[in-house]
Amino acid sequence: MKMRRPLVAGNWKMNGLTASLAEFDRIVEGYDGALKAKTDLLVCPPATLLAAFAAGRGDVGIGGQDCHAKPFGAHTGDIAAEMLADAGASAVIVGHSERRQDHRESNGQVRAKAEAARRAGLVAILCVGETRAEREAGQALDVVRGQLEGSIPDGATAADLVVAYEPVWAIGTGLTPTIEDIAEMHSALRAALKARFGAEGDGFRLLYGGSVKPDNATEILAVADVDGALVGGASLKAESFLAIARAYL
Ligand SMILES: O=C(CO)COP(=O)(O)O
């Protein structure tokens, strides 16, 4: 039995049209009984579907995939955390490696986004993770600790922030770190959170993300200090997403 309530979150990335509502409905229908009693479930659809998903969400949480740091203004194409909350979101992913890479987001910008999430009453899911080159150079722990240190806001609490460790080279590749490497990283993140936030550091949920599938979920989610998963591809189908979430049962 884990001391923190597990969270299994699905990041749909740039996937999904209105026809995908039927798939989301199957996720909502499958979230019941023992699964609901034990595990939080969250789906982060593209912004175009957020309000429609929120309308039929049952007890499944809805999250955005990114937010702007400002509450409103002249920022074409961006979405404020307040707008996500208004559309029915309870969380938002910040600092995903695809944003850090495609949009050159810095730790400072990610931190401002996490602060915006708190301002809007959203839980921030703060992503960190090393590249393949960084791991091969033996720098994974230092890089990830540096990202955490630079992008987690002062005053963050376990109620308003979740950390997701997503090694960049494991995302969408079918590759995963060894169980020992996941355990080492999560325990380093836990130690960093305790060093910075004292006893509160024990309360933050730490998710693992990167090629989580039904057939590896049980082993990964059993690791100490892995409090859930951030799932990409396998979250697009109700069957595989629910199978991952049931790994905790
Ligand atoms: O980036 C991810 C979730 O945010 C992981 O994606 P995959 O599960 O498709 O590897």
The ligand as an SDF file (V2000), in Angstrom:
LIG
                    3D

 10  9  0  0  0  0  0  0  0  0999 V2000
    5.5010   11.9450  -22.9220 O   0  0  0  0  0  0  0  0  0  0  0  0
    4.8070   11.1050  -22.3640 C   0  0  0  0  0  0  0  0  0  0  0  0
    3.6890   11.5090  -21.5000 C   0  0  0  0  0  0  0  0  0  0  0  0
    3.7350   12.8630  -21.2010 O   0  0  0  0  0  0  0  0  0  0  0  0
    5.0500    9.6590  -22.5640 C   0  0  0  0  0  0  0  0  0  0  0  0
    4.6690    9.3190  -23.8420 O   0  0  0  0  0  0  0  0  0  0  0  0
    4.6140    7.7420  -24.2630 P   0  0  0  0  0  0  0  0  0  0  0  0
    3.8320    7.0410  -23.1970 O   0  0  0  0  0  0  0  0  0  0  0  0
    3.9080    7.7650  -25.5890 O   0  0  0  0  0  0  0  0  0  0  0  0
    6.0280    7.2790  -24.3320 O   0  0  0  0  0  0  0  0  0  0  0  0
  1  2  2  0
  2  3  1  0
  2  5  1  0
  3  4  1  0
  5  6  1  0
  6  7  1  0
  7  8  2  0
  7  9  1  0
  7 10  1  0
M  END
$$$$
